Structure formats: C-alpha cells, structure tokens
C-alpha cells in the first residue's frame, strides 16, 4: 500500500469505538467554548446509539489545543463536552489533549496517547479499538496505537488524507455499520509502532 507499513488483522467484535469530537461527532467550530454552538454531525446520534444498543463501549479522543493557546478555559471546554453528552448521550470515556503542537506531548494526535489512554480506561487493548475520525491525524493516531482506523471525510478532509486512509466510510452510519457487520474487506491497521512500544499501554 504505497510503501506504508500496514498489518492486516482478522475482523472481530471491537472492544470499543473511539470517536474524534470536532468534525466527526459535532460540527467543527474552531476553539469553541460555547455550548450553544454544539451541533451534532449528520447521523451522529443514531450512530452512537447503535453501538450502545450493541453493547460496544464508546469514547471520545479529542485534541483541544485552544486551552493551551488561551482561547478557551478548561471550564468552557468541560461545558462544551457536557453539551455533547446532552445531545449524544453519555460516553464511557473521554481522553482529551489540551496541549499545543509545540508542547511535545505524547497524547496530541497524531501521537497515539489518547487512543492508548481511552483503551486503558475501558480496560481493552488498543488493538481491539476502532478509531473514527475526519482527518489524517486521527488515522495516524490509530495506526500508531495499533487500532483500526476509519476515516469519515468532510469538506475539510484533504485528498491525500482520504487516499492514505486505511479505510474510508461515506458517513458515520456507514462507519458504524462496518464496525458491527464486518462485511467489508480486510482491515488495514498498524503493526506495533515505536510510539506504542515506548509508551506502553499500562502507563496510562
């Protein structure tokens, strides 16, 4: 696959589905600290509900660098997340990175830290998780953690991100159908990366 190191895993019931927040579950309002501006993406309510009905844990893995930049406070971020749960229902875990790109953290996507952290909270292996997101950073974080990645493109998704994605779904409902039915082709996921080996799942 264009020289990329992907390892094909046997499809099986996922341990959890980890959603990106902005642009995936809700409309992307840059650095939003206003709960009134939270609007679910098309199909988000039903997609998450289907997973809950199937007893598949659901979590959110999200970069929120606006906190580090001083563009919103942690309290404002929490209020927005609370509104997300009011509209979409409660999530089993939240993994949030409040750092900026220059902070050199191991959690900000495309690093795998958020995926590893959410998996640890849910007591599953990252390899049993599916990461659903709208940009290449989400897919790279999934790859680095050894998780399955499904890209749901939006108008801001770049062509090269779609081309390089291990798996592409037309919308959130399509992504969830793929997770629950496993009727599509082989899953492209990453082998154990240097990121995952360095962090170690037990450290979260």
N, C-alpha and C positions, 0 to 999 in steps of 0.2 A: 504494500500500500504506500507507494511513493517513498519507500525507504524508512517509513515510520515503524517503530517497534510496537506492534500490537500483538497481543496474545489472545487467541480465541478460547472463550470459556463455554462450558456446557450451560445451556439455559436452565434455570431453576427458579423456584419461587424466591423473590427478593427478600432480604432481611429488612430492608427499609427503602423508602424513596425519599431522596433529599432534593428539595426544590431551591433553586435560586429565588430571590424575592423580586427585585425590581426588573421589570421586563419579562418576567416569567409568570409569577403569581399575581402581581399587580402592575398597573401601568407605571412606567419609569418616569418619576418626577425627580429630577436631579436634586440630591441633598434635601429631600423632603422631611420637614419636621412638623407638618400639619396633618393630623389625622383626617381632616375633612377632604383632603386631596387623594385619599386612598381609594383606588378603583380597581376591582378585580379584572384580570385579563379574561378575554372570552373563554368560557369553558373551565375556568379555574375552580369554581365552586363544585361543579359536578365531577371534575377530575379527582380532586382531593376526596370527595365523598365516596367515590367508587373504591378508592384504596382503603378507606376506613371500613367500608362495608365488607371488604375482602380481608380485613384484619391485618393489613400491611401498615406498619408504622410509617408516619410521615414527619418530616423535619424540614427546617429551613436553614440554608447555609448562605450567608449574605455578607458581602463587603459593604461597610458603611464608613468610608473614609471621611465623610462630612464631619464626623466627630473629631477626628484628628485635625482637620482643617479649620475647626472652629465655626463651621457653618450650621451646625445644629448641636444641641446638647444631648447627653445620654438620656435625659428625661424625655426630651422630644422624640428621640428615636424609640424609646420604650412605648410612648403613646401611639406612635405610628404602628408599631408591632402589635400592640393591643387591638388597634382597629382592624388590622389584618385578621386577627383571630376572631373578632366580632363578625366579620364578613365571611370568612372561610372556615371557621371552626378552630378548635384548639389543635396545636401541633405537639407531637410527642417530644420534640427537642428543637432548640434554636441554637445555632452556632454562628456567632457574629464576630467579624473582624472590624475593629474601629480604627485600625492603623492606616497610614498613607503608604504609597509605594516606596517612599524614601526611608521608611522606618525599618526595613529589613526584617520583618517578622516572618514566621513560618506558617501563618494562618491565612493571610490575604491571598485569595485566588489570583493567579493560577497555582499557588502553592497548595499542598494537599491538607493543610492543618485543619480546616473547617470540616472537611469530609471525615477525617480521622476522629476529630472531636465528637461530631454528631454520632458516628458509629459507636464510639465508646460509651456515650450516654445511653444509647439504645441497646447496648450490650450485644452488638453484632460486629462481624468483621467488615471492614470497608469493601472487601471483595464481594460481599453479599448485598451491597448497596447499589442503587441506581441514582445517578445524579441527573436532574433535568434542569437545563438552563438555556439561555438565549444567545450566549456569546462564547467565543473561544476560550476565555478564561475558565468558564465552568467546565468545559470539556477537558481542558488541561489539568484542572484540579482533580477531576475524576480519574484521568489516566494516571496521574502521579500517585494517587492513593490506591490504585488497583481496582477502582469501581467501574461499573458500566456507565457510560455517558450517553444521554440522548439530547440532541440539540433541537430546540423548537425555535426556528428563526422568526425574527420580527423585521421591521423595516430598518432597524439599526444593525442587524447582523451582517457582517461583511461576507462577500462571496467566498473569500479564501477560508473563512471560518466554517462555512457550510461545506465547502469542498473537503476540508481536513477533518470534519467531524466523524467520529466512529459510527454514528447512527443519527439519522435526521427524521423527525416526525413533523407532520403537517400542522399539528396544533397540540394543545395539552391533552385533549381527549384521545388523540391518536397515540401520544406517548404512553398514556396510562393503559390503553388497550394493548400496546406492545408488551408492557410490563406484565399484565395479567394473563395474556393469552400465549405469549411466547410462540407465536405462529410465524414470525418473520425469520429472516436469515440468521446466520451465526452472529453472535455478539462480539463486537470488537472492543476489547478492553486492554488495559495496560498490564504488562508484567510488573513484577516488583521493581519500583524505581529507587534511585538513590535517595530521593526525598523520603519515601515511605520507610526505607531501612534506617535512615538517620533519625527520623522522629520516633519510630516505634509506637505501635498502637496503644501500648499500656501506659504511655506517659501522659495521656490526657485524663 
